[in-house]
Amino acid sequence: MGPRRAMLLDRRPGARVLDDVDLGAALEVCALDPVGSVLATARIEAARSARLGGAGGALWGYHHGGALVAVCWAGANMVPVVPVEDPAVVSDALDAFATSAARQGRRCSSIVGPAPAVLGLWNRLRAVWPGVREVRPDQPSMVIDTAPSVSADPQVRLSRPDEFDLVLPACIAMFTEEVGYSPASGPRGPYETRVRTLIDQGRSFVRMEPGSDGAPRVTFKAELGAVAGGVAQVQGVWGEPERRGVRLSEHGMAAVVEATRDHVAPVVSLYVNDYNARAIAAYTAVGFRQVGSYATVLF
């Protein structure tokens, strides 16, 4: 999008800022694509509990024909949900979200969600939001809603609160390897708080093994980063580099799937970089199948 396109966008009406009374309708929009929208659904459900004013973000909506047809969560991450078939309506919704985003200025660390919406929104914002670090345009979105195809690792279990100091370094290593920088910011930092919260919520899974000094260490981990609408999205899958190649991830993920489907949600999802052939093969072996594509724009 060039300067002229940016100027034209700025003259368009933006999306309407939704309030608490709109949350039910927003969740109905997300329910049209429960796997693709799980990140937004989780935030909207949290907002419904805490009320939008204390939810750490804003919710934008686009109406067509008098009905809410698309939404966009604008918080630490921007998550557009546009489950519409009419290309003209999709374009108008993305124009509206891009106009609101351009006027607000960039406050998010990423745009993430179903690839068509994310890439369409980014194409409209690239001229007015500089500083992009990376665009990942094709991240297969995979799901499993049956028993896994491989045996579950009996040593994979929920993390315990007293294991935070062991789990956090593995989480930081995963994030740094995946994104390219360390998220660590101190004992009470946002990343550290999120890791602790996931442990406390029973959404952090680990396999522990003794190290050369006999002390326990994490050799496999995964978290349920978003749970909403009958879908649990697995994030942060990581295996210790020295133990890769021995199928820890396959059997570890099978254990995560079994526990999640038994106690959390019937559908387990994840998204993975298209160039990570080893991970895609492992997830496929577990029984995951691709149902779409995510995209992520990192700042």
C-alpha positions as protocol buffer text, in pm:
chain_id: "A"
residue {
  index: 1
  type: MET
  ca { x: 0 y: 0 z: 0 }
}
residue {
  index: 2
  type: GLY
  ca { x: 150 y: 330 z: -108 }
}
residue {
  index: 3
  type: PRO
  ca { x: 106 y: 678 z: 43 }
}
residue {
  index: 4
  type: ARG
  ca { x: -202 y: 747 z: -169 }
}
residue {
  index: 5
  type: ARG
  ca { x: -368 y: 427 z: -45 }
}
residue {
  index: 6
  type: ALA
  ca { x: -282 y: 524 z: 314 }
}
residue {
  index: 7
  type: MET
  ca { x: -443 y: 866 z: 265 }
}
residue {
  index: 8
  type: LEU
  ca { x: -755 y: 711 z: 118 }
}
residue {
  index: 9
  type: LEU
  ca { x: -780 y: 466 z: 409 }
}
residue {
  index: 10
  type: ASP
  ca { x: -753 y: 750 z: 656 }
}
residue {
  index: 11
  type: ARG
  ca { x: -1061 y: 911 z: 503 }
}
residue {
  index: 12
  type: ARG
  ca { x: -1271 y: 598 z: 541 }
}
residue {
  index: 13
  type: PRO
  ca { x: -1488 y: 538 z: 846 }
}
residue {
  index: 14
  type: GLY
  ca { x: -1316 y: 307 z: 1090 }
}
residue {
  index: 15
  type: ALA
  ca { x: -1462 y: 5 z: 1262 }
}
residue {
  index: 16
  type: ARG
  ca { x: -1698 y: 63 z: 1552 }
}
residue {
  index: 17
  type: VAL
  ca { x: -1553 y: 12 z: 1898 }
}
residue {
  index: 18
  type: LEU
  ca { x: -1768 y: -257 z: 2059 }
}
residue {
  index: 19
  type: ASP
  ca { x: -1875 y: -251 z: 2421 }
}
residue {
  index: 20
  type: ASP
  ca { x: -1990 y: -510 z: 2673 }
}
residue {
  index: 21
  type: VAL
  ca { x: -2338 y: -549 z: 2524 }
}
residue {
  index: 22
  type: ASP
  ca { x: -2181 y: -651 z: 2191 }
}
residue {
  index: 23
  type: LEU
  ca { x: -1975 y: -941 z: 2326 }
}
residue {
  index: 24
  type: GLY
  ca { x: -2241 y: -1205 z: 2267 }
}
residue {
  index: 25
  type: ALA
  ca { x: -2271 y: -1107 z: 1901 }
}
residue {
  index: 26
  type: ALA
  ca { x: -1890 y: -1099 z: 1872 }
}
residue {
  index: 27
  type: LEU
  ca { x: -1868 y: -1455 z: 2005 }
}
residue {
  index: 28
  type: GLU
  ca { x: -2129 y: -1563 z: 1750 }
}
residue {
  index: 29
  type: VAL
  ca { x: -1903 y: -1427 z: 1475 }
}
residue {
  index: 30
  type: CYS
  ca { x: -1606 y: -1619 z: 1616 }
}
residue {
  index: 31
  type: ALA
  ca { x: -1813 y: -1938 z: 1640 }
}
residue {
  index: 32
  type: LEU
  ca { x: -1837 y: -1945 z: 1260 }
}
residue {
  index: 33
  type: ASP
  ca { x: -1468 y: -2045 z: 1259 }
}
residue {
  index: 34
  type: PRO
  ca { x: -1389 y: -2179 z: 1607 }
}
residue {
  index: 35
  type: VAL
  ca { x: -1039 y: -2304 z: 1522 }
}
residue {
  index: 36
  type: GLY
  ca { x: -931 y: -1997 z: 1326 }
}
residue {
  index: 37
  type: SER
  ca { x: -1076 y: -1755 z: 1581 }
}
residue {
  index: 38
  type: VAL
  ca { x: -970 y: -1926 z: 1907 }
}
residue {
  index: 39
  type: LEU
  ca { x: -716 y: -1653 z: 1992 }
}
residue {
  index: 40
  type: ALA
  ca { x: -979 y: -1382 z: 1959 }
}
residue {
  index: 41
  type: THR
  ca { x: -1250 y: -1591 z: 2124 }
}
residue {
  index: 42
  type: ALA
  ca { x: -1032 y: -1649 z: 2431 }
}
residue {
  index: 43
  type: ARG
  ca { x: -975 y: -1276 z: 2468 }
}
residue {
  index: 44
  type: ILE
  ca { x: -1343 y: -1191 z: 2417 }
}
residue {
  index: 45
  type: GLU
  ca { x: -1452 y: -1453 z: 2670 }
}
residue {
  index: 46
  type: ALA
  ca { x: -1201 y: -1310 z: 2919 }
}
residue {
  index: 47
  type: ALA
  ca { x: -1335 y: -963 z: 2844 }
}
residue {
  index: 48
  type: ARG
  ca { x: -1689 y: -1081 z: 2911 }
}
residue {
  index: 49
  type: SER
  ca { x: -1579 y: -1196 z: 3255 }
}
residue {
  index: 50
  type: ALA
  ca { x: -1370 y: -891 z: 3337 }
}
residue {
  index: 51
  type: ARG
  ca { x: -1566 y: -641 z: 3125 }
}
residue {
  index: 52
  type: LEU
  ca { x: -1394 y: -485 z: 2829 }
}
residue {
  index: 53
  type: GLY
  ca { x: -1257 y: -191 z: 3020 }
}
residue {
  index: 54
  type: GLY
  ca { x: -1025 y: -417 z: 3217 }
}
residue {
  index: 55
  type: ALA
  ca { x: -941 y: -667 z: 2946 }
}
residue {
  index: 56
  type: GLY
  ca { x: -619 y: -509 z: 2822 }
}
residue {
  index: 57
  type: GLY
  ca { x: -740 y: -427 z: 2475 }
}
residue {
  index: 58
  type: ALA
  ca { x: -1023 y: -304 z: 2258 }
}
residue {
  index: 59
  type: LEU
  ca { x: -1267 y: -494 z: 2038 }
}
residue {
  index: 60
  type: TRP
  ca { x: -1358 y: -350 z: 1699 }
}
residue {
  index: 61
  type: GLY
  ca { x: -1654 y: -462 z: 1495 }
}
residue {
  index: 62
  type: TYR
  ca { x: -1766 y: -427 z: 1134 }
}
residue {
  index: 63
  type: HIS
  ca { x: -2137 y: -438 z: 1051 }
}
residue {
  index: 64
  type: HIS
  ca { x: -2295 y: -523 z: 716 }
}
residue {
  index: 65
  type: GLY
  ca { x: -2665 y: -524 z: 648 }
}
residue {
  index: 66
  type: GLY
  ca { x: -2734 y: -431 z: 1008 }
}
residue {
  index: 67
  type: ALA
  ca { x: -2548 y: -734 z: 1148 }
}
residue {
  index: 68
  type: LEU
  ca { x: -2205 y: -774 z: 1304 }
}
residue {
  index: 69
  type: VAL
  ca { x: -2004 y: -982 z: 1055 }
}
residue {
  index: 70
  type: ALA
  ca { x: -1637 y: -932 z: 1152 }
}
residue {
  index: 71
  type: VAL
  ca { x: -1440 y: -841 z: 1463 }
}
residue {
  index: 72
  type: CYS
  ca { x: -1082 y: -754 z: 1550 }
}
residue {
  index: 73
  type: TRP
  ca { x: -920 y: -779 z: 1892 }
}
residue {
  index: 74
  type: ALA
  ca { x: -670 y: -496 z: 1936 }
}
residue {
  index: 75
  type: GLY
  ca { x: -446 y: -557 z: 2234 }
}
residue {
  index: 76
  type: ALA
  ca { x: -91 y: -680 z: 2283 }
}
residue {
  index: 77
  type: ASN
  ca { x: -165 y: -884 z: 1971 }
}
residue {
  index: 78
  type: MET
  ca { x: -400 y: -782 z: 1693 }
}
residue {
  index: 79
  type: VAL
  ca { x: -632 y: -1066 z: 1592 }
}
residue {
  index: 80
  type: PRO
  ca { x: -874 y: -1011 z: 1301 }
}
residue {
  index: 81
  type: VAL
  ca { x: -1169 y: -1247 z: 1254 }
}
residue {
  index: 82
  type: VAL
  ca { x: -1345 y: -1209 z: 920 }
}
residue {
  index: 83
  type: PRO
  ca { x: -1546 y: -1530 z: 854 }
}
residue {
  index: 84
  type: VAL
  ca { x: -1721 y: -1386 z: 549 }
}
residue {
  index: 85
  type: GLU
  ca { x: -1748 y: -1533 z: 198 }
}
residue {
  index: 86
  type: ASP
  ca { x: -1835 y: -1219 z: 2 }
}
residue {
  index: 87
  type: PRO
  ca { x: -1500 y: -1070 z: -115 }
}
residue {
  index: 88
  type: ALA
  ca { x: -1642 y: -718 z: -120 }
}
residue {
  index: 89
  type: VAL
  ca { x: -1756 y: -742 z: 242 }
}
residue {
  index: 90
  type: VAL
  ca { x: -1420 y: -889 z: 343 }
}
residue {
  index: 91
  type: SER
  ca { x: -1241 y: -601 z: 175 }
}
residue {
  index: 92
  type: ASP
  ca { x: -1463 y: -341 z: 341 }
}
residue {
  index: 93
  type: ALA
  ca { x: -1416 y: -502 z: 684 }
}
residue {
  index: 94
  type: LEU
  ca { x: -1038 y: -507 z: 647 }
}
residue {
  index: 95
  type: ASP
  ca { x: -1043 y: -146 z: 527 }
}
residue {
  index: 96
  type: ALA
  ca { x: -1237 y: -50 z: 839 }
}
residue {
  index: 97
  type: PHE
  ca { x: -1001 y: -236 z: 1074 }
}
residue {
  index: 98
  type: ALA
  ca { x: -695 y: -93 z: 897 }
}
residue {
  index: 99
  type: THR
  ca { x: -836 y: 260 z: 927 }
}
residue {
  index: 100
  type: SER
  ca { x: -891 y: 218 z: 1300 }
}
residue {
  index: 101
  type: ALA
  ca { x: -545 y: 65 z: 1344 }
}
residue {
  index: 102
  type: ALA
  ca { x: -376 y: 342 z: 1146 }
}
residue {
  index: 103
  type: ARG
  ca { x: -549 y: 613 z: 1348 }
}
residue {
  index: 104
  type: GLN
  ca { x: -464 y: 447 z: 1679 }
}
residue {
  index: 105
  type: GLY
  ca { x: -103 y: 376 z: 1589 }
}
residue {
  index: 106
  type: ARG
  ca { x: 75 y: 48 z: 1645 }
}
residue {
  index: 107
  type: ARG
  ca { x: 45 y: -79 z: 2001 }
}
residue {
  index: 108
  type: CYS
  ca { x: 71 y: -451 z: 1932 }
}
residue {
  index: 109
  type: SER
  ca { x: 371 y: -682 z: 1903 }
}
residue {
  index: 110
  type: SER
  ca { x: 211 y: -891 z: 1628 }
}
residue {
  index: 111
  type: ILE
  ca { x: -84 y: -940 z: 1399 }
}
residue {
  index: 112
  type: VAL
  ca { x: -187 y: -1305 z: 1408 }
}
residue {
  index: 113
  type: GLY
  ca { x: -475 y: -1523 z: 1297 }
}
residue {
  index: 114
  type: PRO
  ca { x: -618 y: -1680 z: 982 }
}
residue {
  index: 115
  type: ALA
  ca { x: -385 y: -1595 z: 695 }
}
residue {
  index: 116
  type: PRO
  ca { x: -630 y: -1423 z: 456 }
}
residue {
  index: 117
  type: ALA
  ca { x: -741 y: -1173 z: 720 }
}
residue {
  index: 118
  type: VAL
  ca { x: -395 y: -1113 z: 865 }
}
residue {
  index: 119
  type: LEU
  ca { x: -226 y: -1065 z: 529 }
}
residue {
  index: 120
  type: GLY
  ca { x: -512 y: -852 z: 398 }
}
residue {
  index: 121
  type: LEU
  ca { x: -492 y: -629 z: 705 }
}
residue {
  index: 122
  type: TRP
  ca { x: -113 y: -605 z: 684 }
}
residue {
  index: 123
  type: ASN
  ca { x: -124 y: -512 z: 314 }
}
residue {
  index: 124
  type: ARG
  ca { x: -332 y: -213 z: 418 }
}
residue {
  index: 125
  type: LEU
  ca { x: -108 y: -116 z: 710 }
}
residue {
  index: 126
  type: ARG
  ca { x: 244 y: -175 z: 580 }
}
residue {
  index: 127
  type: ALA
  ca { x: 284 y: 186 z: 462 }
}
residue {
  index: 128
  type: VAL
  ca { x: 178 y: 338 z: 794 }
}
residue {
  index: 129
  type: TRP
  ca { x: 319 y: 83 z: 1041 }
}
residue {
  index: 130
  type: PRO
  ca { x: 696 y: 68 z: 987 }
}
residue {
  index: 131
  type: GLY
  ca { x: 934 y: -150 z: 1182 }
}
residue {
  index: 132
  type: VAL
  ca { x: 812 y: -495 z: 1086 }
}
residue {
  index: 133
  type: ARG
  ca { x: 1066 y: -763 z: 1176 }
}
residue {
  index: 134
  type: GLU
  ca { x: 923 y: -1060 z: 996 }
}
residue {
  index: 135
  type: VAL
  ca { x: 614 y: -1178 z: 810 }
}
residue {
  index: 136
  type: ARG
  ca { x: 527 y: -1548 z: 829 }
}
residue {
  index: 137
  type: PRO
  ca { x: 261 y: -1581 z: 559 }
}
residue {
  index: 138
  type: ASP
  ca { x: 185 y: -1954 z: 571 }
}
residue {
  index: 139
  type: GLN
  ca { x: 161 y: -2135 z: 903 }
}
residue {
  index: 140
  type: PRO
  ca { x: -46 y: -2454 z: 866 }
}
residue {
  index: 141
  type: SER
  ca { x: -336 y: -2462 z: 1112 }
}
residue {
  index: 142
  type: MET
  ca { x: -381 y: -2819 z: 1232 }
}
residue {
  index: 143
  type: VAL
  ca { x: -637 y: -2993 z: 1453 }
}
residue {
  index: 144
  type: ILE
  ca { x: -705 y: -3328 z: 1613 }
}
residue {
  index: 145
  type: ASP
  ca { x: -1044 y: -3428 z: 1752 }
}
residue {
  index: 146
  type: THR
  ca { x: -984 y: -3802 z: 1797 }
}
residue {
  index: 147
  type: ALA
  ca { x: -751 y: -4016 z: 2004 }
}
residue {
  index: 148
  type: PRO
  ca { x: -387 y: -3972 z: 1899 }
}
residue {
  index: 149
  type: SER
  ca { x: -234 y: -4218 z: 1655 }
}
residue {
  index: 150
  type: VAL
  ca { x: 76 y: -4281 z: 1867 }
}
residue {
  index: 151
  type: SER
  ca { x: 113 y: -4378 z: 2230 }
}
residue {
  index: 152
  type: ALA
  ca { x: 120 y: -4106 z: 2493 }
}
residue {
  index: 153
  type: ASP
  ca { x: 438 y: -4047 z: 2687 }
}
residue {
  index: 154
  type: PRO
  ca { x: 352 y: -4145 z: 3047 }
}
residue {
  index: 155
  type: GLN
  ca { x: 617 y: -3905 z: 3178 }
}
residue {
  index: 156
  type: VAL
  ca { x: 448 y: -3596 z: 3031 }
}
residue {
  index: 157
  type: ARG
  ca { x: 233 y: -3432 z: 3296 }
}
residue {
  index: 158
  type: LEU
  ca { x: 110 y: -3096 z: 3420 }
}
residue {
  index: 159
  type: SER
  ca { x: 374 y: -2862 z: 3555 }
}
residue {
  index: 160
  type: ARG
  ca { x: 361 y: -2788 z: 3927 }
}
residue {
  index: 161
  type: PRO
  ca { x: 380 y: -2435 z: 4069 }
}
residue {
  index: 162
  type: ASP
  ca { x: 697 y: -2525 z: 4259 }
}
residue {
  index: 163
  type: GLU
  ca { x: 862 y: -2610 z: 3923 }
}
residue {
  index: 164
  type: PHE
  ca { x: 834 y: -2256 z: 3786 }
}
residue {
  index: 165
  type: ASP
  ca { x: 1210 y: -2199 z: 3809 }
}
residue {
  index: 166
  type: LEU
  ca { x: 1268 y: -2510 z: 3595 }
}
residue {
  index: 167
  type: VAL
  ca { x: 991 y: -2441 z: 3343 }
}
residue {
  index: 168
  type: LEU
  ca { x: 1071 y: -2074 z: 3282 }
}
residue {
  index: 169
  type: PRO
  ca { x: 1418 y: -2130 z: 3126 }
}
residue {
  index: 170
  type: ALA
  ca { x: 1270 y: -2385 z: 2884 }
}
residue {
  index: 171
  type: CYS
  ca { x: 997 y: -2139 z: 2789 }
}
residue {
  index: 172
  type: ILE
  ca { x: 1251 y: -1862 z: 2733 }
}
residue {
  index: 173
  type: ALA
  ca { x: 1467 y: -2096 z: 2522 }
}
residue {
  index: 174
  type: MET
  ca { x: 1166 y: -2188 z: 2308 }
}
residue {
  index: 175
  type: PHE
  ca { x: 1059 y: -1826 z: 2258 }
}
residue {
  index: 176
  type: THR
  ca { x: 1412 y: -1712 z: 2174 }
}
residue {
  index: 177
  type: GLU
  ca { x: 1457 y: -1995 z: 1925 }
}
residue {
  index: 178
  type: GLU
  ca { x: 1119 y: -1928 z: 1763 }
}
residue {
  index: 179
  type: VAL
  ca { x: 1104 y: -1547 z: 1758 }
}
residue {
  index: 180
  type: GLY
  ca { x: 1468 y: -1443 z: 1768 }
}
residue {
  index: 181
  type: TYR
  ca { x: 1498 y: -1254 z: 2097 }
}
residue {
  index: 182
  type: SER
  ca { x: 1457 y: -1330 z: 2467 }
}
residue {
  index: 183
  type: PRO
  ca { x: 1124 y: -1233 z: 2626 }
}
residue {
  index: 184
  type: ALA
  ca { x: 1272 y: -1225 z: 2977 }
}
residue {
  index: 185
  type: SER
  ca { x: 1220 y: -899 z: 3161 }
}
residue {
  index: 186
  type: GLY
  ca { x: 1249 y: -982 z: 3530 }
}
residue {
  index: 187
  type: PRO
  ca { x: 1066 y: -1179 z: 3799 }
}
residue {
  index: 188
  type: ARG
  ca { x: 742 y: -986 z: 3759 }
}
residue {
  index: 189
  type: GLY
  ca { x: 768 y: -926 z: 3385 }
}
residue {
  index: 190
  type: PRO
  ca { x: 475 y: -1001 z: 3152 }
}
residue {
  index: 191
  type: TYR
  ca { x: 632 y: -1313 z: 3004 }
}
residue {
  index: 192
  type: GLU
  ca { x: 726 y: -1452 z: 3343 }
}
residue {
  index: 193
  type: THR
  ca { x: 377 y: -1376 z: 3471 }
}
residue {
  index: 194
  type: ARG
  ca { x: 219 y: -1555 z: 3177 }
}
residue {
  index: 195
  type: VAL
  ca { x: 431 y: -1867 z: 3230 }
}
residue {
  index: 196
  type: ARG
  ca { x: 336 y: -1872 z: 3597 }
}
residue {
  index: 197
  type: THR
  ca { x: -31 y: -1817 z: 3514 }
}
residue {
  index: 198
  type: LEU
  ca { x: -39 y: -2108 z: 3267 }
}
residue {
  index: 199
  type: ILE
  ca { x: 116 y: -2334 z: 3530 }
}
residue {
  index: 200
  type: ASP
  ca { x: -136 y: -2222 z: 3790 }
}
residue {
  index: 201
  type: GLN
  ca { x: -424 y: -2277 z: 3544 }
}
residue {
  index: 202
  type: GLY
  ca { x: -317 y: -2634 z: 3465 }
}
residue {
  index: 203
  type: ARG
  ca { x: -227 y: -2548 z: 3107 }
}
residue {
  index: 204
  type: SER
  ca { x: 148 y: -2619 z: 3115 }
}
residue {
  index: 205
  type: PHE
  ca { x: 279 y: -2967 z: 3033 }
}
residue {
  index: 206
  type: VAL
  ca { x: 633 y: -3095 z: 3089 }
}
residue {
  index: 207
  type: ARG
  ca { x: 852 y: -3400 z: 3080 }
}
residue {
  index: 208
  type: MET
  ca { x: 1128 y: -3392 z: 3340 }
}
residue {
  index: 209
  type: GLU
  ca { x: 1451 y: -3591 z: 3328 }
}
residue {
  index: 210
  type: PRO
  ca { x: 1759 y: -3583 z: 3550 }
}
residue {
  index: 211
  type: GLY
  ca { x: 2056 y: -3395 z: 3409 }
}
residue {
  index: 212
  type: SER
  ca { x: 2418 y: -3497 z: 3429 }
}
residue {
  index: 213
  type: ASP
  ca { x: 2431 y: -3354 z: 3780 }
}
residue {
  index: 214
  type: GLY
  ca { x: 2121 y: -3545 z: 3883 }
}
residue {
  index: 215
  type: ALA
  ca { x: 1904 y: -3233 z: 3903 }
}
residue {
  index: 216
  type: PRO
  ca { x: 1573 y: -3239 z: 3711 }
}
residue {
  index: 217
  type: ARG
  ca { x: 1545 y: -3050 z: 3383 }
}
residue {
  index: 218
  type: VAL
  ca { x: 1271 y: -3001 z: 3125 }
}
residue {
  index: 219
  type: THR
  ca { x: 1321 y: -3210 z: 2811 }
}
residue {
  index: 220
  type: PHE
  ca { x: 978 y: -3149 z: 2655 }
}
residue {
  index: 221
  type: LYS
  ca { x: 714 y: -2887 z: 2716 }
}
residue {
  index: 222
  type: ALA
  ca { x: 397 y: -2743 z: 2568 }
}
residue {
  index: 223
  type: GLU
  ca { x: 124 y: -2505 z: 2683 }
}
residue {
  index: 224
  type: LEU
  ca { x: -242 y: -2452 z: 2608 }
}
residue {
  index: 225
  type: GLY
  ca { x: -202 y: -2090 z: 2510 }
}
residue {
  index: 226
  type: ALA
  ca { x: -568 y: -2028 z: 2425 }
}
residue {
  index: 227
  type: VAL
  ca { x: -879 y: -2219 z: 2528 }
}
residue {
  index: 228
  type: ALA
  ca { x: -1220 y: -2106 z: 2405 }
}
residue {
  index: 229
  type: GLY
  ca { x: -1521 y: -2215 z: 2204 }
}
residue {
  index: 230
  type: GLY
  ca { x: -1451 y: -2585 z: 2250 }
}
residue {
  index: 231
  type: VAL
  ca { x: -1098 y: -2551 z: 2112 }
}
residue {
  index: 232
  type: ALA
  ca { x: -765 y: -2564 z: 2294 }
}
residue {
  index: 233
  type: GLN
  ca { x: -471 y: -2423 z: 2100 }
}
residue {
  index: 234
  type: VAL
  ca { x: -132 y: -2571 z: 2186 }
}
residue {
  index: 235
  type: GLN
  ca { x: 158 y: -2324 z: 2183 }
}
residue {
  index: 236
  type: GLY
  ca { x: 520 y: -2324 z: 2288 }
}
residue {
  index: 237
  type: VAL
  ca { x: 604 y: -2681 z: 2192 }
}
residue {
  index: 238
  type: TRP
  ca { x: 973 y: -2737 z: 2266 }
}
residue {
  index: 239
  type: GLY
  ca { x: 1215 y: -3022 z: 2308 }
}
residue {
  index: 240
  type: GLU
  ca { x: 1560 y: -2999 z: 2457 }
}
residue {
  index: 241
  type: PRO
  ca { x: 1808 y: -2986 z: 2165 }
}
residue {
  index: 242
  type: GLU
  ca { x: 2018 y: -3274 z: 2302 }
}
residue {
  index: 243
  type: ARG
  ca { x: 1710 y: -3500 z: 2310 }
}
residue {
  index: 244
  type: ARG
  ca { x: 1569 y: -3421 z: 1967 }
}
residue {
  index: 245
  type: GLY
  ca { x: 1539 y: -3699 z: 1716 }
}
residue {
  index: 246
  type: VAL
  ca { x: 1409 y: -3958 z: 1964 }
}
residue {
  index: 247
  type: ARG
  ca { x: 1037 y: -3884 z: 1907 }
}
residue {
  index: 248
  type: LEU
  ca { x: 984 y: -3704 z: 2237 }
}
residue {
  index: 249
  type: SER
  ca { x: 763 y: -3451 z: 2061 }
}
residue {
  index: 250
  type: GLU
  ca { x: 538 y: -3712 z: 1902 }
}
residue {
  index: 251
  type: HIS
  ca { x: 468 y: -3905 z: 2220 }
}
residue {
  index: 252
  type: GLY
  ca { x: 471 y: -3588 z: 2428 }
}
residue {
  index: 253
  type: MET
  ca { x: 211 y: -3427 z: 2206 }
}
residue {
  index: 254
  type: ALA
  ca { x: 3 y: -3743 z: 2221 }
}
residue {
  index: 255
  type: ALA
  ca { x: 0 y: -3708 z: 2600 }
}
residue {
  index: 256
  type: VAL
  ca { x: -98 y: -3340 z: 2571 }
}
residue {
  index: 257
  type: VAL
  ca { x: -379 y: -3430 z: 2330 }
}
residue {
  index: 258
  type: GLU
  ca { x: -515 y: -3705 z: 2554 }
}
residue {
  index: 259
  type: ALA
  ca { x: -514 y: -3491 z: 2867 }
}
residue {
  index: 260
  type: THR
  ca { x: -659 y: -3189 z: 2688 }
}
residue {
  index: 261
  type: ARG
  ca { x: -942 y: -3380 z: 2522 }
}
residue {
  index: 262
  type: ASP
  ca { x: -1025 y: -3555 z: 2850 }
}
residue {
  index: 263
  type: HIS
  ca { x: -1029 y: -3247 z: 3070 }
}
residue {
  index: 264
  type: VAL
  ca { x: -1023 y: -2921 z: 2871 }
}
residue {
  index: 265
  type: ALA
  ca { x: -1171 y: -2920 z: 2518 }
}
residue {
  index: 266
  type: PRO
  ca { x: -1270 y: -3179 z: 2255 }
}
residue {
  index: 267
  type: VAL
  ca { x: -1070 y: -3014 z: 1975 }
}
residue {
  index: 268
  type: VAL
  ca { x: -695 y: -2955 z: 2003 }
}
residue {
  index: 269
  type: SER
  ca { x: -533 y: -2716 z: 1755 }
}
residue {
  index: 270
  type: LEU
  ca { x: -197 y: -2559 z: 1679 }
}
residue {
  index: 271
  type: TYR
  ca { x: -23 y: -2368 z: 1403 }
}
residue {
  index: 272
  type: VAL
  ca { x: 329 y: -2424 z: 1281 }
}
residue {
  index: 273
  type: ASN
  ca { x: 572 y: -2254 z: 1044 }
}
residue {
  index: 274
  type: ASP
  ca { x: 548 y: -2402 z: 696 }
}
residue {
  index: 275
  type: TYR
  ca { x: 926 y: -2448 z: 678 }
}
residue {
  index: 276
  type: ASN
  ca { x: 935 y: -2662 z: 994 }
}
residue {
  index: 277
  type: ALA
  ca { x: 900 y: -2992 z: 811 }
}
residue {
  index: 278
  type: ARG
  ca { x: 1013 y: -3197 z: 1111 }
}
residue {
  index: 279
  type: ALA
  ca { x: 743 y: -3051 z: 1335 }
}
residue {
  index: 280
  type: ILE
  ca { x: 472 y: -3090 z: 1070 }
}
residue {
  index: 281
  type: ALA
  ca { x: 570 y: -3454 z: 1024 }
}
residue {
  index: 282
  type: ALA
  ca { x: 560 y: -3512 z: 1400 }
}
residue {
  index: 283
  type: TYR
  ca { x: 217 y: -3353 z: 1438 }
}
residue {
  index: 284
  type: THR
  ca { x: 84 y: -3549 z: 1141 }
}
residue {
  index: 285
  type: ALA
  ca { x: 213 y: -3871 z: 1297 }
}
residue {
  index: 286
  type: VAL
  ca { x: 19 y: -3785 z: 1615 }
}
residue {
  index: 287
  type: GLY
  ca { x: -299 y: -3747 z: 1409 }
}
residue {
  index: 288
  type: PHE
  ca { x: -324 y: -3373 z: 1349 }
}
residue {
  index: 289
  type: ARG
  ca { x: -462 y: -3269 z: 1010 }
}
residue {
  index: 290
  type: GLN
  ca { x: -439 y: -2932 z: 838 }
}
residue {
  index: 291
  type: VAL
  ca { x: -764 y: -2733 z: 822 }
}
residue {
  index: 292
  type: GLY
  ca { x: -637 y: -2392 z: 716 }
}
residue {
  index: 293
  type: SER
  ca { x: -347 y: -2151 z: 742 }
}
residue {
  index: 294
  type: TYR
  ca { x: -246 y: -1886 z: 994 }
}
residue {
  index: 295
  type: ALA
  ca { x: -14 y: -1593 z: 932 }
}
residue {
  index: 296
  type: THR
  ca { x: 188 y: -1382 z: 1175 }
}
residue {
  index: 297
  type: VAL
  ca { x: 334 y: -1034 z: 1132 }
}
residue {
  index: 298
  type: LEU
  ca { x: 603 y: -971 z: 1396 }
}
residue {
  index: 299
  type: PHE
  ca { x: 716 y: -623 z: 1506 }
}
